[in-house]
C-alpha cells in the first residue's frame, strides 16, 4: 500500500482581532507568533476584516500570539498547544489606548482546543502521554522497540489485529503510515515497514475518519508521525528500559488434545537503551536532532513430551447376530483403549514421558534504530529540513528461533519437529531520507510546500543456518534439503516414535502392550515437520516519492483557503524466492502418498515438467496524483471543505509489460463544520469521503508473471513407521529426498483424470494472470457525523457515528480449481458470477480527551460497532495469510460457500480508559501515577475444514460466525514514575509500567478447525449437522458433512482440539524505565 500523497503535518493558528470597546474588526494589526518549537518568529498582518491566519507551524506547546497596532495597547495570549494538522482559533481583543475610565472590557484568556478547520476524527498522542501512561506493551507488535504503531490502539474505533491496528473495521495493511511526510508502508504487503521508536517521535496523529484529500491511497486510518527536532537550547536524554522474564506472571498453558508435543513459551527479557540530543548549530537558524537506540528481545521455549493417559480394558465384543455391525457390551479377550478425561477441564490427561527432559530453546531478535535531522530557517518565510532514519533488525540462527517479520511474534508455535526444520533467520534493513521545504509569500497568503523522499527496504528470510535461495543446490547447506509436513489421520495420527528416538522407559510408556497397537493413542502427533526449510526469499524495494502543495488565502463571501497539490511515487520490488531443496512435501491424510505440495515449475508438454528451484521477479509501480480543495469559512461560524483527489496507478511485471492500469481514481471529499461559539470551543461536523486502495507489489510479484506450480503424488516409503509403508519415496532419507526416488517422473502415481492429457501432474497457476479490462480499483465510501465541545480547560468531549462500506474489491479468482487464475472485481465484469465482495461497518463512539495540564491528563472512549460481510480486508485472519488482493477468499468456486457473516473485526463493545496524575512533592520530587483499562467484547468464531488443494482452514463448513464468540477480555495497566529535578532542565526519572496488573488469563483465541481432513462446505448448515467432539451423532441429518471426494465424513476425523483455546492474554509483565534528561 502506498499512502504517500500530500500530508498536512503542520498546524495553523487563525482568528480575528476586534476592538475591545466597540467589538469592530481591527485591520493592519501585526500578529507575531512565537514558540520553542519555532525557529525565530512568524509575522502576519490582519486583513480589512481583522482576520489573520498563521500557517506552517510545527506541532508543539508554548505558542504565544501577540497583537500590536498603534493607538492600541499590545496584547498577547500564551499557553497554546498546536497538534499536527490542526487549526486552532485564537480570537483577540485590543484595548484602545484612549479608553475612557469606567468602561468594562472583557478578554477571554484561555485558548481553545477544538480543531475548527476539519471534520476529521483524530487523536493526537505525544510524549507526555507515552511517558505517563503504560503503553507499548512489550509483548505487542513493535513492543520491544516501543514502535509508534501500537499507540494507535488508544484511539476510538481502533483495535489490534494480527499485523498491527485495525481502524473502523478495516485491516491493518489498509492503513497509511507517514513519517515526516513520507510513506512508511511496506511496498509489498502494506504493513508498517519502519517501526520507529516513540522515543524519537514528537507526536502521532491518529486519524480514524473524515480526512481531507491531502491523504490518499489507503482505505483505513492514517498515522501521521512528526519526528522530534532541535531547538534554541541543547536538550537530550539517555534512556533505558528492561522487562525481565523473572517478573512475568503465571501463564496459562495451552492445552492441545491429542498431541504428545507441547511448547510453553515464556518471556526471557525485553531490553532497550539509547539516547537523543538536539540543539542549535546557529541559534534561530540551524538546528539538529539525533538519536540512537538498541532493542533486544528474547523468549524462552520449553518443549515437553508427554503421553496421553488411557486405560486398556475389554468392554466390548462383536454382536453374534450382526458380526459386521457395531460391537456390543461384553468381553472377547481383546482390549480397547479408553481416554482418561479430566472432569474439570474436559481434556484428556497426560503424563510427562519418563526419562525425557524438557528441551529449552530461545528466540532472539536485535533491532537498531537511528535518526538524524537538520532544520534550517533561511528566514521567517522559508525553511528546509533533512531527516534520515531507519530500524534494521536481525533474528534467529545459531541455535535460536527467529521472529516473524510481519506479525512481530516468535516465528514458531508448537515445536513439532527438529530445530533445523522449524527455525529460520530473518534479517531486515530499512533506511529513509526525507527532504522538506516550506515557503510563504505575500503576508503568508500564498504557500508552497515541497517534500522529496527515498525509502529503501530489504529482507532475507532463510534457513536456520543462514542459507537462502542462492544455496538450494549446495549440499553443505540446510537450504539444500526439502521440507516435509506429516499429517496422517486415517488409522490414527503418527506416533512420535515414527520420528524421534525415545529412551526405553518412554518407549514403554508410549507402547504399553509392546506390539505397537496403541502407540498412536498414547503418543500421537497430529502434525510434524521434518527436512529443511519451507519458503525462503530475499527481497529488496525502493520507493521514490515527491509532492508539491500550493496554498492560497482569498476573501470572497468569507475566507477561503484553497489548496492544490501534485505528487508522484515510483516503486520497485525484486523478490527471489524458493523452497528448501526446490520443493515442499506434504503427506496425504491417508498416509499412503507424498505430494509435491509446493514446487515452482511448468509443463512444456503433457507430463513433461520443467522444475524451477528459484523464482525471481522484479515489479514496479508508478503512481501520480493530485488534489484540490477549498476550505471556506463563513463568518467564523461555518466552514465548508470541498475537495477532490485524483490518482492513477500503473504496475508492470517482470517482463516490463503493463500488468494493471488503474486511472480515473476520483475521490470526492466533502465536509462541513459548524462552530456555534465562534470561538473555536465547539463544533458539529458531517463528512463524506471516498477512498481508494493502492495496489501492493506482492500481488504484482505473484501475478506478472504468475506463480507457475506443479503438484503430484508418489507412494510413501517409510519402513520404520507404525505401520510401515513400502512405497518409493522416503522424505526422511536426505538422499532420497533429493534423489530420483522423490523427484523422478517415473515414480509418480497416476491421476484419475480420465480425459486429461496430464495423467501425473496437476498444474497450479498460470504464466501471466489475465486481468479484467474493466477492472476497478478497490475503494470504500465513508460517512461521518459528529461533534466536540470544550467542557473544561484543555479538555473536550465528543461523539461520532461512522458508516463505511466497500464499493469494489480487487481479488484473484479461478474457475478451474487453481489451474488458471484471473484478476477482477468479485461480482462485477468478468467475475460477475462470483459473489460481490462486501464489508459494511457501522459504529457509534463517545470520548473525552484532555491534554496534560494542571498535572493531569485523560483519554476515555467507548465504541459500539458492527462489521459484516465476506471480505475481512487485505489479510485472512482465519489463516494469517497476508497476500493483499490475492488472498484465498475468492480463489476457488469450491470454497465460496458460507463466507458471508460477522467478520473477524466485528467487536461490538470496546471501552478504553487512560489517565495520569502528577503529584508535586517537596525537594523537587515528583510522582506520576498512570492507569489504563481496556475492555473488549468477543469476536466471531468459525467452523473450518481443510481443502484438498489449499490446505488447512480454507473451507467454511458452516456459515461465517456460526462457531460462537470469544469471551470479553479485560486488562488493567499502570505506571508509577518517580522524578527528581536537579535543575530547570535536568532531571532523573525512574518508573515501572505494569501491564495486565491482575494477570487476567482469559482465552483470546480458539481452535476453529473442526477437522484437518479435506471436506466440502455444508451450504447454510448448522452445528446440528455435525458430529460432536466425542463422536456424538448429528441431531439434524437433513444435511451432512462430506469429504472432498464425496464420501460421508468419519467422526474419527473430528479435530480433538476443536473449540479448545489456542491463546490466552499475555500474562503480567513489568517494564522498568529510567531516564536522565538534560
FIFI-475126 format. One record per residue (C-alpha): y, z, x. Coordinates in steps of 0.001 Angstrom, whole numbers, padded with zeros to 6 digits, always signed. Each point is the difference from the previous one (the first is absolute). Example, Ala and Ser with C-alpha at 12.3 -4.5 7.8 and 13.67 -1.06 7.14 Angstrom:
2
-004500+007800+012300;+003440-000660+001370;
//
This chain:
1078
+000000+000000+000000;+003393-000918+001291;+002727+002174-001406;+002600-000949+002557;+002826-001424-002017;+003505+001392-000260;+000306+003750-000085;+002867+002324-000779;-000494+002926+002373;+003718+000854+000255;+001859+002092-002544;+003292-000472-001812;+002782+002383-000990;+002144-001278-002853;+002632+001511-002239;+003503-000058-001377;+003192+001767+001089;+002295+001309-002742;+003306+001831-000149;-000873+003626-000725;+003058+000397-002204;-000058-003211-002039;-003670-001021+000413;+001213-003507+000822;-001862-002019+002680;+001630+000026+003446;-000047-003213+002041;+000203-000454+003782;-001488+003391+000809;-001604+000125+003438;-003593+001236-000385;-001638+001308+003160;-003691+000889+000113;-001480+002073+002825;-003401+001531+000684;-002165+001094+002926;-002195-002940-001026;+002857-002449+000668;+001322-001394+003227;+003758+000442-000414;+001427-000266-003497;+000028-002506-002839;+003332-000907-001624;+000808-001935-003190;+003039-000223-002296;-000101+000406-003795;+000735-003037-002146;+002514-000269-002840;-002308+001946-002289;-000380+002821+002527;-003618-001001+000670;-001667+000176+003393;-003447-000787+001366;-001255+000949+003460;-003280-001809+000792;-002353-000159+002997;-000232+003784+000364;-002981+001463+001799;-002027+002544-001988;+000925+003553+000926;+001742+003251-000846;+003468+001295+000609;+001937-002978-001301;+003698+000605-000632;+002339-002268-001970;+003706+000353+000791;+002839-001587-002003;+003500-000541+001469;+003137-001570-001483;+003685+000553+000420;+001579+002272-002638;-003379+001607-000640;-001610+002972+001610;-003115-000909+002033;-003251+000826-001662;-003588+000081+001292;-003386+000704-001483;-002947+000953+002202;-003598+001050-000297;-001145-003409-001182;-003613-000977+000619;-000863-003688+000006;-003560-001289-000291;-001437-003401+000799;+001088-002753-002367;+001917+002338-002324;+003487-000365-001469;+001888+003287-000468;+003174+000212-002067;+002759+002200+001465;+003140-000016-002129;+003151+001514+001527;+003280+001308-001401;+003125+000132+002188;+002726+002554-000507;+003535-001465+000208;+002187+001747+002562;+002795+000443-002558;-002180+001584-002635;+001918+002414-002201;-001007+003635+000101;-001978+001186-002967;-001932-003205-000485;-003729+000623+000007;-002041-002275+002243;-003815+000083-000274;-002059-001515+002819;-003787-000228-000242;-001290+000957+003415;-003767-000469+000283;-001185-003603+000439;-002687-001339-002356;-003587-000872+000920;-000841-002709-002540;-000459-003549+001277;+002156-001949-002468;-000503-003379+001649;-003559-000785-001090;-002622+000682-002644;-002756+000615+002505;-002364+002981-000144;-000110+001470+003491;-000524+003141+002056;+001545+000556+003412;-001935+002187+002440;+001737+001176+003160;-000769+002321+002893;+001339+003016-001904;-002820-000524-002480;-002778-000801+002488;+000770+003045+002166;+000284+002471-002844;-002860-001098-002263;-003649-000439+000995;-000449-003795-000089;-002052-002505+001988;-003300+001906-000269;-002125-000481+003135;-002959-001447-001908;+002030-002621-001874;+000426-003571+001196;+002501+000120+002861;-000125+003797-000039;-000739+000309+003712;+003104-002009+000914;+001983+001480-002919;+000760-003542-001137;+002766-000578-002528;-002369-001763-002426;-001548+003104-001540;+003481+001318-000830;+000117-002534-002828;-002520+002127-001906;+002864+002418-000737;+001582-002546-002379;-000813-000038-003723;-002377-002819-000877;-001479-000070+003522;-003571+001066+000791;-002161-000218+003100;-002736-002621+000031;-002548-001145+002597;+002490-001951+002133;+003301+001777-000575;+002079+000797-003066;-000231-001727-003379;+003256-000433-001944;+000174-000590-003766;-003640-000963-000337;+000013-002550+002808;-002107+000275+003151;+001407+001087+003365;-000215-003485+001625;+002463-001185-002672;+002763+002228+001412;+002771-001146+002298;+000545+001989+003205;+003295-000495+001810;+001142+001636+003236;+003640-000650+000899;-000004-003171-002090;-003241-001517+001334;-003317-000154-001826;-002637+002399+001332;-002840-001376-002145;-003196-001240+001569;+000294-003809-000304;-003727-000360-000635;-000728+002784-002492;+003351+001245-001304;-000456+003672+000912;+002340+001897+002318;-000395-001267+003568;+002518+002294+001761;-000659+003691-000825;+003273+001203+001520;+000300+003771+000267;+002345+001773-002372;+001410+001695+003117;+001848-003230+000816;+001068-000724-003578;+003379+000955-001392;-001056-000543-003591;-002494-001849-002168;+001292-001583-003169;-002954-000316-002403;+000938-002496-002710;-002594-000014-002753;+001679-002235-002581;+003101-001974-000914;+000907-001353+003426;+002494-002824+000430;-000682-003595+001209;+000737+001028+003582;-003622+001184-000012;-002767-002505-000517;-003539-001182+000709;-001718+003140-001251;-001102+001280-003405;-000369+003709+000724;+002547+002466+001323;+002285-000335+003011;+000184+002512+002858;+003272-000664+001823;+000125+001954+003265;+003123+000717+002018;-000731+001148+003545;+002124+002560+001801;+003021-000961+002075;+002123+001648+002652;+003324+001717-000617;+003138+001094+001849;-001812+003082+001261;-003251+000307+001909;-002739+001304-002268;-003744+000072+000231;-003145+002008-000403;-003368+000674+001536;-002693+000480-002628;-003683+000619-000348;-002544+000705-002700;-003659+001014-000038;-002545+000234-002798;-003002+001876+001446;-003366-000597-001576;-000800+003681+000458;+002515+000816-002761;-001448-002482-002476;-001288+001434-003279;-003609-000205-001048;-000976-003541-000992;-002259-000711-002928;-002921-001985+001341;-000714-003286-001736;-003428+000161-001649;-001991-003209+000497;-003078-000016-002156;-002976-001901+001334;+001203-000188+003607;-001289+001720+003100;+003198-000640+001982;+003204+001879-000720;+003190+000006+002043;+002501+002832-000257;+003475-000916+001268;+002462+002673+001066;+003401-000168+001610;+000002+000361+003762;+003749-000040+000509;+003114-002035-000664;+002763+000230+002591;+003270-001767+000582;+002883+000629+002362;+003065-001893+001110;+003745-000078+000367;+003095-001708-001365;+003465-000281+001474;+003195-001777-000971;+003639-000027+000871;+002957-002030+001220;+000096-002407+002892;+003613-000688-000957;+001471+002291-002638;+000659-001762-003312;-001167-003253+001592;-003580+000037+001301;-002747+002400-001085;-003654+000278+000937;-003099+001597-001489;-003484+000269+001530;-003244+001686-000970;-003589+000259+001151;-003059+001771-001386;-003765+000197+000412;-002368+000856-002859;-003647+000968+000509;-002563+000610-002708;-003654+000976+000171;-002630+000602-002649;-003364+001664+000566;-003024-001651-001636;-003128+002117-000357;-003129-002015-000811;-002749+002063-001617;-003547-001091-000879;-001795+001677-002887;-003127-000454-002053;+000211+000007-003766;-001909+002819-001623;-002885-001053-002238;-003199+001500-001325;-003329-001826+000064;-002052+000744-003075;-002761-001620-002031;+001508+000004-003509;-000931-003403-001465;-002968-002294-000369;-000691-003498-001411;-000341-000239-003770;-003723-000707-000676;+000993-001899-003140;+002650-002067+001805;-000760-000117+003759;+002891-002373+000717;+002542+001966-002019;+002061+003082+000831;-001857+002948+001437;-000637+003071-002092;-000052+003719+000887;-003161+000953+001834;-001585+000032+003415;-001801-002754+001848;+000062+001317+003578;+003045-002092+000954;+003241+001875+000660;+003417-001217-001083;+003416+000858+001403;+002555+002025-001972;+003554+000606+001331;+001309+003543+000266;+003343+000142-001860;+002745+002569+000485;+000791+001096-003582;+003584+000885+000945;+000939-003450+001336;-002660-002308-001415;-000653-001418+003486;-003325-000106+001773;-000113+002705+002629;-000543-000760+003682;-001011+001802+003181;+001067-000816+003575;-002636-001848+001992;-001730+002378+002379;+000598-000629+003675;+002935-002377-000647;+003378+001359+001037;+003192-001335-001605;+001586-002857+001935;+003718+000338+000722;+002275-003031+000284;+003765-000413+000074;+002491-002539-001296;+003129-000313+002166;+003295-001881-000262;+003135-000095+002132;+003305-001457-001198;+003120-000448+002100;+003381-000552-001640;+003285-001063+001494;+003464-000987-001174;+003218-001037+001681;+003296-000878-001672;+003463-001088+001094;+002973-000110-002383;+003192-001745+001121;+003201+000364-001996;+002106-002976+001052;+002770+001156-002334;+000228+001518-003454;-000949-003349-001570;-002788-001147+002309;-003091+001746+001368;-003372-000957+001468;-003243+001938+000410;-003270-000726+001791;-003189+001981-000729;-003418-000153+001652;-002931+002037-001338;-003790+000010-000109;-003117+002078-000610;-003058-001199+001987;-003279+001862-000421;-003592+000082+001203;-003136+001641-001397;-003767+000111+000455;-002271-000798+002939;-001399+002171+002800;-002316+001802-002376;+002607+000557-002714;+000515-001677-003355;+003178-001840-000926;+002473+000181-002842;+000318-002702-002613;+003013-002192+000746;+000828-000452-003670;-000625+003257-001861;+000565+002291+002997;-003187+002036-000509;-003043+000451+002192;-001684-003418+000076;-003446+001336-000983;-001173+002340-002731;-003613+001063+000091;-001540-000724+003407;-002999-001929-001331;-000910-001595+003300;+000420+000264+003758;+003385+000166+001706;-000100-003562+001376;-000595-001429-003479;+002677+001955-001850;+002788+000595+002515;+002740-002355+001085;+003310-000216+001817;+003389-000710-001557;+002984-000884+002178;+003328-000793-001630;+003385-000940+001379;+003277-000725-001731;+003561-000489+001160;+003142-000741-002007;+003422-001173+001162;+002938+000011-002429;+003504-001353+000567;+002624+000753-002669;+003694-000763-000277;+002537+000924-002669;+003462-001511-000324;+002849+000552-002440;+003116-002047-000696;+003118+000134-002183;+000185+003754-000625;-003800+000072-000328;+000103-002333-002980;-002281-002450+001778;-003102+001097+001921;-002653-001741+002066;-003262+001729+000985;-002550-001661+002287;-003489+001236+000930;-002498-001582+002379;-003448+001438+000662;-003220-000609+001908;-003162+001971-000692;-003200-000352+002048;-003344+001475-001089;-003461-000112+001518;-003317+001620-000822;-003410-000093+001659;-002951+001471-001923;-003113-000061+002134;-003358+001578+000715;-000481+003563+001218;-000008-001098+003650;+003278-001884-000428;-001586-003448-000071;+001276-002464-002572;-000339-003529-001309;+000358-001448+003500;-003188+001838+001026;-002386-001067-002766;-002154-001976+002442;+000087+002541+002844;-003376+001829-000003;+001513+002954+001866;+002417+000816-002859;-000511+001588-003411;+001731-002978-001603;-003135-001993+000890;-002126+001926-002528;-000074-000825-003745;+000493+002852-002436;-002477+000795-002770;+000154+001947-003272;-003229+001393-001437;+000041+000679-003768;-003514-000140-001434;-000414+001409-003524;-003342-001465-001176;-002760+002513+000629;+002529+002580+001097;+002701+000118+002663;-000758-000180+003688;-000969+003325+001579;+002044+000999+002998;-003163-000213+002084;+000222-003797-000275;+003068+000172+002275;+000150+003287+001905;-002582+001878+002038;-000356+003608-001138;-001683+002996+001659;-003427+000868-001312;+001267+002889-002127;+002571-002196-001743;-002574-002801-000381;-002297+002388-001799;+002852+001127-002226;+000643-003615-001039;-003691-000840-000407;-001675+003142-001360;-003259-001785-000889;-000248-001777+003358;-000834-003349-001592;+003547-001306-000568;-000319-000059-003813;+003020+002217-000683;+002173-000484+003067;+002529-002016-002040;+000270+002886-002442;+000599+002659+002618;+002129-001868+002571;+001569-003090-001616;+003029-001978+001213;+001610-002116-002721;+001589-002254+002611;-000081-000179+003772;+001762-002030+002708;-001569-001277+003185;+000836-002568+002648;+003493-000854+001158;+003417-000128-001640;+000948-001782-003194;+003154-002073-000262;+002232+000007+003091;+003355-001673+000462;+003034-000472+002234;+003195-000866-001877;+003638-000498+000973;+003055-000764-002095;+003693-000692+000445;+002724+000281-002584;+003410-001569+000562;+002573+000735-002657;+003706-000272-000570;+002541+000401-002782;+003697-000365-000656;+001790+001725-002879;+003587-000702-001015;+001844+002389-002329;+003316-000597-001722;+002115+002427-002032;+001966-001640-002841;+002114+001173-002940;-000364-001819-003324;-000304+001986-003222;-001208+002831+002173;-001388+000296+003492;-002646-002460+001228;-002177+000472+003048;-001625-003364+000592;-002828-000245+002492;-001821-003074+001224;-002687-000130+002637;-002469-002312+001679;-003020+000985+002053;-003031-001459+001707;-003299+001255+001284;-002565-001713+002214;-003423+001571+000546;-002979-000983+002075;-003382+001726+000020;-002932-000760+002291;-003313+001643-000858;-003183-000333+002056;-002968+001571-001780;-003758+000163+000196;-002979+002220-000720;-001996+001783+002664;-002560-002494+001284;+001564-002590-002291;-001698+001351-003138;-000306+003099-002165;-003435+000637-001500;-000791+001769-003293;-003354+001072-001378;-001006-001025-003509;-000465+002835-002485;-003692-000920-000174;-000279+000711+003723;-001797-003304+000623;+002792-002181+001354;+002842-000022+002503;+003066-001997-001072;+002709-001528+002131;+002465+001805-002255;+003067-001040+002000;-000044-002946+002406;+002666-002622+000612;-001301-003539-000029;-000492-003213-001975;-002614-002636-000754;+000435-003416+001551;-002857-001315-002176;-002557+001623-002363;-001426+003119+001653;+001536-001062+003333;+002331+002846+001034;+002741+000394+002559;+000531+003704+000672;+003442+001219+001067;-000003+003209+002029;+003798+000212+000036;+002471-001177-002618;+003632-000408+001118;+003003-001156-001983;+003789+000056+000273;+002024+000234-003193;+003741-000292-000514;+002450+000782-002766;+003578-001173-000381;+002170+001577-002658;+003623-000697-000825;+001950+001811-002646;+003379+000917-001288;+001776+001902-002709;+003310+000351-001752;+001174+002906-002082;+003143+001270-001663;+000578+003713-000462;+002744+000115-002626;+001739+003339-000555;+001991+000319-003215;+002529+002833-000225;-002092+002241+002265;-002264+000568-002962;-002390-002929-000225;-001600-001940+002847;-001993-003149-000672;-002241-001355+002752;-000950-003641-000469;-002043-001669+002695;-002730-002437+000808;-002240-000406+002994;-001762-003131+001204;-002944-000199+002391;-002240-002789+001210;-003090+000552+002148;-002180-002554+001773;-003193+000986+001824;-001999-002190+002351;-003559+000386+001207;-001720-000452+003314;+000067-003799-000322;+003783+000001-000266;-000054-001306-003559;+001721+001713-002906;-002332+002353-001805;+002275+001269-002760;+003616-000767-000873;+001758+002364-002384;+003569-001120-000673;+002249+000890-002935;-000528+003755+000039;+003000+000877-002137;+000441+003745-000472;+002665+001043-002507;+001315+003554+000354;+002218+001389-002746;+001282+003557-000155;+002619+002019-001834;+001426+003424+000875;+002236+002075-002260;+001852+002958+001483;+001259+002086-002938;+001909+002315+002357;+001825-002734+001977;-000359+002391+002931;-003451-000953+001261;-001650+003093-001451;-002289-001679-002523;-001512-003364-000798;-002146-001696-002600;-001790-003098+001253;-002130-002935-001102;-001572-002598+002234;-002195-003089-000178;-001521-001569+003098;-002587-002527+001041;-001808+000459+003288;-002138-002421+001990;-002729+000914+002469;-000118-001862+003297;-003314-001342+001269;-001595+001993+002786;-001539-001878+002888;-003470+001485-000384;-000459-002297-002984;+001215-002984+002020;-002265+000955+002914;-003067+000119-002248;+000817-003030-002173;+001481-002702+002243;-002577-000648+001334;-002321+001868-002315;-002588+002402+001322;-003129-002069+000394;-003071+002157-000464;-003759-000347-000215;-002484+002433-001546;-003764-000186+000405;-003096+002223-000036;-002876+000712+002370;-003011+002193-000542;+000292+003449+001581;-002139+000973+002950;-000097+003786+000410;-003501+001150+000994;+001104+003605+000534;+001527+000413-003444;-001520+002003-002818;-001465-002177-001450;-000144-002583+002815;+001432-003502-000400;-001658-002955+001707;+002540-002808-000307;+001749-001981+002720;+003368+001711+000700;+000410+003519+001371;+003732+000809+000340;-000893+003310+001686;-001238-001972+002991;+003064-001150+002027;-001908-002989+001324;-001076-001169-003461;+003452+000709-001493;+001491-002660+002298;-003157-002075+000375;-001666-002685-002110;-001855+002585-002098;+003250+000928-001759;+002022-003177+000555;-002230-003090-000083;+000013-002234-003066;-003798-000137+000256;-000259+003648-001033;+002062-000221-003172;-001379+000789-003432;+000144-002904-002445;+002466+000376-002853;-000908-000625-003633;+002756-002516-000777;-002275-002802-001133;+002545-002824-000015;+002264+001227+002800;-000167-002130+003176;+000334+003239+001972;-003219+001952-000399;+000664+002604+002692;+003769+000578+000115;+002552+001255-002473;+003507-001240+000780;+002903+002405-000535;+003595-001110+000292;+001392-003439+000603;+001798-001843+002764;+003468+000178-001542;+000646+001823-003249;+001534-002257-002685;+003219+001193-001613;+001233-000510-003552;+002862-002526+000332;+001896+001974-002625;-000606+003349+001680;+002540+002677-000918;+000873+002842+002396;-001038+003503-000956;+002816+001603-001959;+000864+002990-002122;+002759+000883-002463;+001539+003448-000363;+002235+001740-002526;+001613+003351+000820;+002193+002173-002230;+001287+003296+001318;+002836+002348+000728;+001271+002739+002336;+002414+002876-000313;+001492+002271+002674;-000970+003343-001427;+001198+002239+002854;+001558-000580+003394;-002048-002470+002073;-002693-000168-002672;-000961-002394-002746;-002473-000247-002816;-001314-003306-001190;-002641-001875-001864;-001300-003536-000318;-002417-002158-001943;-001667-002784+001988;-002124-002856-001246;-001467-002460+002497;-002513-002772-000561;-001595-002891+001860;+001002-003559-000878;-002359-001876+002300;-002509+001100+002583;-001246-002156+002840;-003721+000261+000826;-002919-001976+001362;-002798-000873-002439;-003373-001723-000031;-001863-001734-002801;-003185-000582+002033;-000757+003532+001151;+001731-000032+003389;-001019-003486+001141;+003612-001176-000329;+003260+001716-000850;+003426-001019-001231;+003347+001806-000180;+001836+000195-003298;+001550+002236-002627;-002791+001628-002070;+000441-001077-003605;+002298-002926+000816;-000199-003566+001303;-003336-000937+001530;-001081+003636-000463;+000769+000153-003712;-003681+000709-000727;+000238+003235+002014;+001444+003183-001538;+003762+000385+000369;+000895+002582+002622;+001945+002852-001523;+001381+003381+000941;+002291+001846-002412;+001778+003155+001119;+002134+002351-002103;+001528+003271+001124;+002487+002681-000998;+001431+002218+002696;+002453+002881+000211;+001319+001462+003219;+002372+002456+001635;+001310-000675+003488;+002242+002170+002149;+000971-000750+003571;+000136+002846+002489;+003218+001983-000495;+000778+003677-000499;-003232+000677+001886;-002421-001570-002498;-001478-003312-001136;-002397-001176-002703;-001923-003045-001234;-001827+000399-003320;-001503-002764-002114;-002543-000651-002710;-001487-003416-000838;-002255-001039-002850;-001380-003517+000338;-002611-002543-001125;-001440-002824+002116;-002445-002449-001564;-001339-003447+000870;-002602-001830+002064;+001760-000213+003383;+000884+003128+001956;+002121-001832+002579;-000392-001375+003483;-003063+002096+000812;-003103+001098-001920;-000098+003809-000327;-003679-000069-001062;-001144-001380+003379;+003096+000370+002178;+000109-003778+000526;+003412-000943+001393;+000278-003789-000229;+003271-000611-001856;-000274-002824-002566;-003622-000714+000968;-001705+003234-000988;-003223-000335-001958;+001576+000788-003401;-000266-003567-001352;-002293-001579+002598;-003164-000621-002011;-000655-000719-003652;-002926+002430+000154;+002248+003007+000747;+002824-000638-002500;-001406+002061-002862;+001290+003508-000791;+002994-000109+002379;+002761+000857-002481;+000884+003638-000586;+001842+002948+001506;+000762-000914+003596;-000610+002306+002989;+003736+000685+000140;+000031+001325-003574;+001008+003583+000726;+001454+001321-003247;+001824+003122+001177;+001606+000846+003344;+002129+003061+000729;+001836+000391+003303;+002080+003002+001022;+001667+000348+003407;+002576+002579+001003;+001387+001914+002958;+002328+002930+000548;+001616+001101+003255;+000827+003663+000569;+002713+000956+002485;-000803+003185+001930;+002047+001912+002550;-000006-000924+003694;-000016-003779-000651;-003474+000092-001529;-001043-002124-002967;-003154-000182-002097;-000865-003105-002016;-002604+000210-002755;-001228-003260-001521;-002456-000555-002826;-001727-003041-001428;-002285-000439-002998;-001858-003146-001006;-002029-000188-003206;-001748-003221-000996;-002244-000851-002917;-003167-001982+000624;-000596-003722+000439;-002608-002211-001713;-003576-000312+001238;-002247-003036-000302;-003722-000737-000219;-000812-002474+002757;-002946-001947+001330;-000771-002348+002867;+000297-003786-000074;-002576-002287+001592;+002608-001902+002024;+002911+002412+000301;-001856+003254+000413;+000838+003575-000877;+002328+001032-002873;+000928-003538-001056;-001490+000075-003505;+001671+001942-002814;-003117+000979-001930;+002148+001525-002745;+003641-000749-000933;+002563+001185+002535;+000815+003679-000323;-003058+000905-002119;-001336+002382+002652;+002377+002822-000977;+002845+001404+002092;+000455+002125+003065;+001330+003528-000636;+003540+001282+000497;+000912+000741+003600;+002498+002679+001061;+001429+000740+003423;+002596+002473+001242;+001646-000416+003414;+002476+002254+001726;+002290+000128+003003;+001383+003034+001806;+002332-000632+002929;+001864+002505+002151;+003106-001143+001820;+002216+001488+002674;+003332-001597+000879;+001037+000313+003652;+003341-001711-000575;+001706-002316-002437;-002194-002958+000956;-003112+001643+001479;-002836+001670-001853;-003677+000842+000150;-002196-000308-003090;-003639+001004-000345;-001858-000442-003253;-003223-000686-001824;-000884-002535-002683;-002966+001090-002086;-001587-002772-002028;-002217+000877-002963;+000940+003649+000383;-002739+001314-002302;-002655-002415+001312;-000688-001594-003379;-003172-002093+000276;+000001-002163-003087;-002105-003161+000120;+002279-003044+000431;-002552-002826+000126;-003376-000665-001582;-002833-002410+000680;+000510-002746-002578;-003093-001980+001047;-002545+000263-002795;-002456-001965+002130;-000198-001614+003413;-002191-002756-001438;+001300-003450-000945;+000613+000006-003757;+001860-001791-002794;+002864+001517-002004;-000617+001207-003543;+002792-001734-001884;+001877+002605-002061;-002800+002462+000630;+000079+003778+000035;-001668+002807+001911;-002424+000327-002900;-001537-003292+001202;-000890+001498+003396;-002736+002197+001355;+001062+003468+001089;+000035+001207+003604;-003349+001679-000537;-001557-003009-001687;+000898+000956-003575;-000459-002931-002374;+003093-001740-001464;+001052+001277-003407;+001165-003466-001056;-002380-002899+000684;+002053-002717-001701;+001186-000987+003472;-001731+000575+003298;+000571-000236+003709;-001662-002858+001851;-000541-000815+003625;+001818-003075+001277;-003228-002014-000387;-000290+000970-003683;-002686+002699+000299;+000333+003289-001852;+001624+002733+002070;-002315+002637+001479;+001454+003539-000374;-001386+000798+003449;+002929-002030+001360;+002671+002273-001483;+002148+001248+002853;-000806+003716+000400;+003617+000564+001101;+001527-001612-003083;+002828+002196-001306;-000311+002319+002996;+003224+000864+001867;+000758-002176+003021;+003169+001782+001061;+001850+003252-000500;+003523+001136+000611;+000919+000325+003639;-000444+003687+000841;+002838+002249+001034;+001610-001146+003237;+002696+001794+001978;+002475-001888+002141;+002048+001977+002527;+003384-001532+000813;+002487+000765+002770;+003317-001644+000814;+002902+000523+002364;+003200-001805-001009;+003027-000476+002175;
//
